Amino acid sequence: RDVSSLLKDSIPIIDFSSSGLCEGHDLLRRGFTSVKNELSPSHPLELSEKNYQLNQDKTNFDTLRNIQGLHAPLKLQMEFRAVKQVQRLPFLHSSNMALDTLRGNDGCISFEDILNDPSQSEVMGEPHRMVEYKLGLL
């Protein structure tokens, strides 16, 4: 065999175009890459647990529709959307108490109530920049 075929077989050809490997990942704009999002679920129940609240809402809406008719789940969904739109400024933690009340979770103490204390949070930014980013000015 000649030398060109040996080089072609042993050395991988890499594309060094502007959108290739030399460009890299922009950490300042996109942040660190997360491998966790690319992993598939390791247990069959993981997806079920991840979508628990969505499945619970669907079950409640179906039950409500069977008992009271179509208007009841539609009204409740409209109230959910209205409550989700009302939030504090981006740099302040929102407890979403109205959403918990609509779902009936206002009397329950869960994991997030005890171990999700916003004063212990590591995420804090400059308030003016966070509001400008939320409004699309940056």
Residue pairs with C-beta under 8 A, 6 or more apart in sequence:
14 20
14 21
15 21
16 22
25 33
41 47
48 55
53 103
57 80
57 103
61 73
61 76
61 77
62 73
64 72
64 73
64 76
65 72
65 73
76 102
79 102
80 99
80 102
83 96
83 98
83 99
83 102
84 96
84 99
86 98
87 94
88 94
89 127
89 130
89 131
90 130
90 131
90 133
90 134
91 124
91 125
91 126
91 127
91 130
91 131
93 118
93 121
97 106
100 106
129 138
132 138
